[in-house]
Amino acid sequence: MIGLKKLFVCGWCVALLVACGQSYETKQKLSRAERARLKTADSLALKVAVMPTLDCLPLFLADDHRLFDTLGVDVRLRLRKAQMDIDTALIGGSVEGAVSDSVRVASIQSRGMALVELGTTNTSWQLIGNRSARLKEVKQLGDKMVAMTRYSATDFLTDHVLTGVKTTATVYRVQINDVLLRLQMLLNNEMDALWLPEPQATTARLHGHTVLWDTQKHNLWLGRVVFREKAMNDARVRKQIDVFKRAYNMACDSLNQRGVAAYGDLVAKYCQADQKTLDALPKMKFKKLN
């Protein structure tokens, strides 16, 4: 009798193990199938690289408020903290488009990557002087460190503002690609001066740092929305981009009508801006794509 009980228990255990094994294998197959499905969906989606900056707000709005979905296009934003990482994504083909600047676009194209510009953004950069360095004018930058990014608008702008300006010593350019890190270095008094876009520039001003130069006051608009020409040669992608532009322009209309303050939650979410910064953001007009 005991032998029969042992045989029954052993048989039940074997059956349980087999069932568990089948369940695990099934789950693995389902998992592999799901991963393959997600990979395919991602490959077919329109991927756009963005920065945690205010010029990307139309895209943040279109994504969060499901404008892309409503118009029937699968757009996936790839948030990067450094423009260099966006360059890598464009060149490597992991994204079809990006928010960039005219200087970077020219640099990428010089390396053999053809890009198509869809329009100009409202990006502005401010050269901020650290209050502890007591900087009031560009000519005082001699022997000071200025944070910027090579082959970018900030590199070009550093040349531009120093042209014809006599400084007492060399101006040292320090490459800090991460825009959030750049701001933090200013707040920690680790940098004498640096270029910042919005909303980071507003945060810097609120902490008492000085604006030495502002592209907006000089009517310099270097921000661009670009796509890889190779991607645009694909009929399917071209249709996606047409819908993308419609959603982007709808977002611009909403921002221009209601103002940035109405979408402070998005600025906080994507740009890591605090409430004081949100309350002090300047009014701005967002430009539509062509």
Contacts in CASP RR format, 6 or more apart in sequence:
PFRMAT RR
TARGET T0000
AUTHOR 0000-0000-0000
METHOD contacts of the structure
MODEL  1
MIGLKKLFVCGWCVALLVACGQSYETKQKLSRAERARLKTADSLALKVAV
MPTLDCLPLFLADDHRLFDTLGVDVRLRLRKAQMDIDTALIGGSVEGAVS
DSVRVASIQSRGMALVELGTTNTSWQLIGNRSARLKEVKQLGDKMVAMTR
YSATDFLTDHVLTGVKTTATVYRVQINDVLLRLQMLLNNEMDALWLPEPQ
ATTARLHGHTVLWDTQKHNLWLGRVVFREKAMNDARVRKQIDVFKRAYNM
ACDSLNQRGVAAYGDLVAKYCQADQKTLDALPKMKFKKLN
41 74 0 8 1.000
42 76 0 8 1.000
44 74 0 8 1.000
45 74 0 8 1.000
45 75 0 8 1.000
45 76 0 8 1.000
46 73 0 8 1.000
46 74 0 8 1.000
46 75 0 8 1.000
46 76 0 8 1.000
46 96 0 8 1.000
46 97 0 8 1.000
46 237 0 8 1.000
46 240 0 8 1.000
46 241 0 8 1.000
46 244 0 8 1.000
47 75 0 8 1.000
47 76 0 8 1.000
47 77 0 8 1.000
47 78 0 8 1.000
47 94 0 8 1.000
47 95 0 8 1.000
47 96 0 8 1.000
47 97 0 8 1.000
48 59 0 8 1.000
48 75 0 8 1.000
48 76 0 8 1.000
48 77 0 8 1.000
48 78 0 8 1.000
48 95 0 8 1.000
48 96 0 8 1.000
48 97 0 8 1.000
48 98 0 8 1.000
48 99 0 8 1.000
48 244 0 8 1.000
49 77 0 8 1.000
49 78 0 8 1.000
49 79 0 8 1.000
49 80 0 8 1.000
49 85 0 8 1.000
49 86 0 8 1.000
49 89 0 8 1.000
49 90 0 8 1.000
49 95 0 8 1.000
49 97 0 8 1.000
49 98 0 8 1.000
49 99 0 8 1.000
50 56 0 8 1.000
50 59 0 8 1.000
50 60 0 8 1.000
50 77 0 8 1.000
50 78 0 8 1.000
50 79 0 8 1.000
50 80 0 8 1.000
50 86 0 8 1.000
50 98 0 8 1.000
50 99 0 8 1.000
50 270 0 8 1.000
51 79 0 8 1.000
51 80 0 8 1.000
51 81 0 8 1.000
51 83 0 8 1.000
51 86 0 8 1.000
51 99 0 8 1.000
51 179 0 8 1.000
51 197 0 8 1.000
52 79 0 8 1.000
52 81 0 8 1.000
52 179 0 8 1.000
52 180 0 8 1.000
52 270 0 8 1.000
52 271 0 8 1.000
52 272 0 8 1.000
53 123 0 8 1.000
53 179 0 8 1.000
53 197 0 8 1.000
53 198 0 8 1.000
53 199 0 8 1.000
53 200 0 8 1.000
53 271 0 8 1.000
54 122 0 8 1.000
54 197 0 8 1.000
54 198 0 8 1.000
54 199 0 8 1.000
54 260 0 8 1.000
54 267 0 8 1.000
54 271 0 8 1.000
54 281 0 8 1.000
54 284 0 8 1.000
55 99 0 8 1.000
55 121 0 8 1.000
55 122 0 8 1.000
55 123 0 8 1.000
55 197 0 8 1.000
55 198 0 8 1.000
55 223 0 8 1.000
56 99 0 8 1.000
56 270 0 8 1.000
57 251 0 8 1.000
57 255 0 8 1.000
57 260 0 8 1.000
57 263 0 8 1.000
57 266 0 8 1.000
57 267 0 8 1.000
57 270 0 8 1.000
57 286 0 8 1.000
58 248 0 8 1.000
58 251 0 8 1.000
58 252 0 8 1.000
58 255 0 8 1.000
58 286 0 8 1.000
59 77 0 8 1.000
59 99 0 8 1.000
59 248 0 8 1.000
59 251 0 8 1.000
60 77 0 8 1.000
60 263 0 8 1.000
60 266 0 8 1.000
60 269 0 8 1.000
60 270 0 8 1.000
61 67 0 8 1.000
61 251 0 8 1.000
61 254 0 8 1.000
61 255 0 8 1.000
61 263 0 8 1.000
61 266 0 8 1.000
62 68 0 8 1.000
62 75 0 8 1.000
62 247 0 8 1.000
62 248 0 8 1.000
62 250 0 8 1.000
62 251 0 8 1.000
63 75 0 8 1.000
63 77 0 8 1.000
64 266 0 8 1.000
64 269 0 8 1.000
65 251 0 8 1.000
67 247 0 8 1.000
67 250 0 8 1.000
67 251 0 8 1.000
68 74 0 8 1.000
68 75 0 8 1.000
68 243 0 8 1.000
68 244 0 8 1.000
68 247 0 8 1.000
70 247 0 8 1.000
71 243 0 8 1.000
71 246 0 8 1.000
71 247 0 8 1.000
72 243 0 8 1.000
73 240 0 8 1.000
73 243 0 8 1.000
73 244 0 8 1.000
73 247 0 8 1.000
74 240 0 8 1.000
75 240 0 8 1.000
75 244 0 8 1.000
75 247 0 8 1.000
78 89 0 8 1.000
78 94 0 8 1.000
78 95 0 8 1.000
79 270 0 8 1.000
80 86 0 8 1.000
80 89 0 8 1.000
81 177 0 8 1.000
81 178 0 8 1.000
81 179 0 8 1.000
81 180 0 8 1.000
81 181 0 8 1.000
82 149 0 8 1.000
82 177 0 8 1.000
82 178 0 8 1.000
82 179 0 8 1.000
83 100 0 8 1.000
83 101 0 8 1.000
83 104 0 8 1.000
83 149 0 8 1.000
83 152 0 8 1.000
83 177 0 8 1.000
84 149 0 8 1.000
84 177 0 8 1.000
85 177 0 8 1.000
86 95 0 8 1.000
86 98 0 8 1.000
86 99 0 8 1.000
86 100 0 8 1.000
87 100 0 8 1.000
87 104 0 8 1.000
87 107 0 8 1.000
87 108 0 8 1.000
89 95 0 8 1.000
89 98 0 8 1.000
90 97 0 8 1.000
90 98 0 8 1.000
90 100 0 8 1.000
90 108 0 8 1.000
90 113 0 8 1.000
90 115 0 8 1.000
90 226 0 8 1.000
90 228 0 8 1.000
91 108 0 8 1.000
91 111 0 8 1.000
91 113 0 8 1.000
93 228 0 8 1.000
96 227 0 8 1.000
96 228 0 8 1.000
96 231 0 8 1.000
96 237 0 8 1.000
96 241 0 8 1.000
97 225 0 8 1.000
97 226 0 8 1.000
97 227 0 8 1.000
97 228 0 8 1.000
97 231 0 8 1.000
98 225 0 8 1.000
98 226 0 8 1.000
98 227 0 8 1.000
99 121 0 8 1.000
99 223 0 8 1.000
99 224 0 8 1.000
99 225 0 8 1.000
100 108 0 8 1.000
100 223 0 8 1.000
100 224 0 8 1.000
100 225 0 8 1.000
100 226 0 8 1.000
101 123 0 8 1.000
101 152 0 8 1.000
101 153 0 8 1.000
101 222 0 8 1.000
101 223 0 8 1.000
101 224 0 8 1.000
102 153 0 8 1.000
102 222 0 8 1.000
102 223 0 8 1.000
102 224 0 8 1.000
103 151 0 8 1.000
103 152 0 8 1.000
103 153 0 8 1.000
103 155 0 8 1.000
103 156 0 8 1.000
103 222 0 8 1.000
104 151 0 8 1.000
104 152 0 8 1.000
104 153 0 8 1.000
105 115 0 8 1.000
105 117 0 8 1.000
105 224 0 8 1.000
105 226 0 8 1.000
107 151 0 8 1.000
107 152 0 8 1.000
108 115 0 8 1.000
109 115 0 8 1.000
113 228 0 8 1.000
114 228 0 8 1.000
114 229 0 8 1.000
114 230 0 8 1.000
115 226 0 8 1.000
115 227 0 8 1.000
115 228 0 8 1.000
115 229 0 8 1.000
116 226 0 8 1.000
116 227 0 8 1.000
116 228 0 8 1.000
116 229 0 8 1.000
116 232 0 8 1.000
117 224 0 8 1.000
117 225 0 8 1.000
117 226 0 8 1.000
118 225 0 8 1.000
118 226 0 8 1.000
118 227 0 8 1.000
118 241 0 8 1.000
118 245 0 8 1.000
118 289 0 8 1.000
118 290 0 8 1.000
119 224 0 8 1.000
119 225 0 8 1.000
119 287 0 8 1.000
119 289 0 8 1.000
119 290 0 8 1.000
120 221 0 8 1.000
120 223 0 8 1.000
120 224 0 8 1.000
120 287 0 8 1.000
121 221 0 8 1.000
121 223 0 8 1.000
121 224 0 8 1.000
121 225 0 8 1.000
121 286 0 8 1.000
121 287 0 8 1.000
122 221 0 8 1.000
122 284 0 8 1.000
122 285 0 8 1.000
122 286 0 8 1.000
122 287 0 8 1.000
123 153 0 8 1.000
123 197 0 8 1.000
123 221 0 8 1.000
123 222 0 8 1.000
123 223 0 8 1.000
124 197 0 8 1.000
124 198 0 8 1.000
124 201 0 8 1.000
124 214 0 8 1.000
124 215 0 8 1.000
124 216 0 8 1.000
124 221 0 8 1.000
125 153 0 8 1.000
125 154 0 8 1.000
125 157 0 8 1.000
125 195 0 8 1.000
125 196 0 8 1.000
125 197 0 8 1.000
125 201 0 8 1.000
125 214 0 8 1.000
125 215 0 8 1.000
125 222 0 8 1.000
126 195 0 8 1.000
126 196 0 8 1.000
126 197 0 8 1.000
126 201 0 8 1.000
126 204 0 8 1.000
126 211 0 8 1.000
126 213 0 8 1.000
126 214 0 8 1.000
126 215 0 8 1.000
127 138 0 8 1.000
127 146 0 8 1.000
127 157 0 8 1.000
127 158 0 8 1.000
127 161 0 8 1.000
127 193 0 8 1.000
127 194 0 8 1.000
127 195 0 8 1.000
127 211 0 8 1.000
127 212 0 8 1.000
127 213 0 8 1.000
127 214 0 8 1.000
128 186 0 8 1.000
128 193 0 8 1.000
128 194 0 8 1.000
128 195 0 8 1.000
128 196 0 8 1.000
128 201 0 8 1.000
128 204 0 8 1.000
128 205 0 8 1.000
128 209 0 8 1.000
128 210 0 8 1.000
128 211 0 8 1.000
128 212 0 8 1.000
129 135 0 8 1.000
129 186 0 8 1.000
129 192 0 8 1.000
129 193 0 8 1.000
129 194 0 8 1.000
129 209 0 8 1.000
129 210 0 8 1.000
129 211 0 8 1.000
129 212 0 8 1.000
130 186 0 8 1.000
130 189 0 8 1.000
130 191 0 8 1.000
130 192 0 8 1.000
130 193 0 8 1.000
130 209 0 8 1.000
131 207 0 8 1.000
131 208 0 8 1.000
131 209 0 8 1.000
131 210 0 8 1.000
132 189 0 8 1.000
133 144 0 8 1.000
133 192 0 8 1.000
133 193 0 8 1.000
134 140 0 8 1.000
135 141 0 8 1.000
135 144 0 8 1.000
135 192 0 8 1.000
135 193 0 8 1.000
135 210 0 8 1.000
135 212 0 8 1.000
136 210 0 8 1.000
136 212 0 8 1.000
137 212 0 8 1.000
138 161 0 8 1.000
138 162 0 8 1.000
138 165 0 8 1.000
138 212 0 8 1.000
138 213 0 8 1.000
139 165 0 8 1.000
139 166 0 8 1.000
139 167 0 8 1.000
140 167 0 8 1.000
141 162 0 8 1.000
141 167 0 8 1.000
141 171 0 8 1.000
141 192 0 8 1.000
141 193 0 8 1.000
141 212 0 8 1.000
142 167 0 8 1.000
142 168 0 8 1.000
142 169 0 8 1.000
142 170 0 8 1.000
142 171 0 8 1.000
143 167 0 8 1.000
143 168 0 8 1.000
143 169 0 8 1.000
143 170 0 8 1.000
143 171 0 8 1.000
143 172 0 8 1.000
144 171 0 8 1.000
144 172 0 8 1.000
144 192 0 8 1.000
144 193 0 8 1.000
145 172 0 8 1.000
145 173 0 8 1.000
145 174 0 8 1.000
145 191 0 8 1.000
145 192 0 8 1.000
145 193 0 8 1.000
146 158 0 8 1.000
146 171 0 8 1.000
146 172 0 8 1.000
146 173 0 8 1.000
146 174 0 8 1.000
146 191 0 8 1.000
146 192 0 8 1.000
146 193 0 8 1.000
146 194 0 8 1.000
146 195 0 8 1.000
147 174 0 8 1.000
147 175 0 8 1.000
147 176 0 8 1.000
147 182 0 8 1.000
147 185 0 8 1.000
147 186 0 8 1.000
147 191 0 8 1.000
147 193 0 8 1.000
147 194 0 8 1.000
147 195 0 8 1.000
148 154 0 8 1.000
148 155 0 8 1.000
148 157 0 8 1.000
148 158 0 8 1.000
148 173 0 8 1.000
148 174 0 8 1.000
148 175 0 8 1.000
148 176 0 8 1.000
148 194 0 8 1.000
148 195 0 8 1.000
149 155 0 8 1.000
149 175 0 8 1.000
149 176 0 8 1.000
149 177 0 8 1.000
150 175 0 8 1.000
153 195 0 8 1.000
153 222 0 8 1.000
153 223 0 8 1.000
154 195 0 8 1.000
155 173 0 8 1.000
156 222 0 8 1.000
157 195 0 8 1.000
157 213 0 8 1.000
157 215 0 8 1.000
157 220 0 8 1.000
158 171 0 8 1.000
158 173 0 8 1.000
158 195 0 8 1.000
161 212 0 8 1.000
161 213 0 8 1.000
162 171 0 8 1.000
174 191 0 8 1.000
176 182 0 8 1.000
176 185 0 8 1.000
176 191 0 8 1.000
176 194 0 8 1.000
179 196 0 8 1.000
179 197 0 8 1.000
179 200 0 8 1.000
180 200 0 8 1.000
180 272 0 8 1.000
182 191 0 8 1.000
182 194 0 8 1.000
182 195 0 8 1.000
182 196 0 8 1.000
182 200 0 8 1.000
183 196 0 8 1.000
183 200 0 8 1.000
183 203 0 8 1.000
183 204 0 8 1.000
185 191 0 8 1.000
185 194 0 8 1.000
186 194 0 8 1.000
186 196 0 8 1.000
186 204 0 8 1.000
186 207 0 8 1.000
186 209 0 8 1.000
187 203 0 8 1.000
187 204 0 8 1.000
187 207 0 8 1.000
193 212 0 8 1.000
196 204 0 8 1.000
198 281 0 8 1.000
198 282 0 8 1.000
198 284 0 8 1.000
199 267 0 8 1.000
199 271 0 8 1.000
199 273 0 8 1.000
199 277 0 8 1.000
199 278 0 8 1.000
199 281 0 8 1.000
200 271 0 8 1.000
201 211 0 8 1.000
202 273 0 8 1.000
202 277 0 8 1.000
202 280 0 8 1.000
202 281 0 8 1.000
202 282 0 8 1.000
203 273 0 8 1.000
203 274 0 8 1.000
203 276 0 8 1.000
203 277 0 8 1.000
205 211 0 8 1.000
205 280 0 8 1.000
206 276 0 8 1.000
206 277 0 8 1.000
206 280 0 8 1.000
215 221 0 8 1.000
215 222 0 8 1.000
221 287 0 8 1.000
225 248 0 8 1.000
225 289 0 8 1.000
227 241 0 8 1.000
231 237 0 8 1.000
232 238 0 8 1.000
232 241 0 8 1.000
245 289 0 8 1.000
245 290 0 8 1.000
248 288 0 8 1.000
248 289 0 8 1.000
249 288 0 8 1.000
249 289 0 8 1.000
251 286 0 8 1.000
252 286 0 8 1.000
252 287 0 8 1.000
252 288 0 8 1.000
253 288 0 8 1.000
255 263 0 8 1.000
255 286 0 8 1.000
256 285 0 8 1.000
256 286 0 8 1.000
259 283 0 8 1.000
260 267 0 8 1.000
260 281 0 8 1.000
260 283 0 8 1.000
260 284 0 8 1.000
261 278 0 8 1.000
261 281 0 8 1.000
264 273 0 8 1.000
264 278 0 8 1.000
267 273 0 8 1.000
267 277 0 8 1.000
267 278 0 8 1.000
267 281 0 8 1.000
268 274 0 8 1.000
268 275 0 8 1.000
268 278 0 8 1.000
273 281 0 8 1.000
END
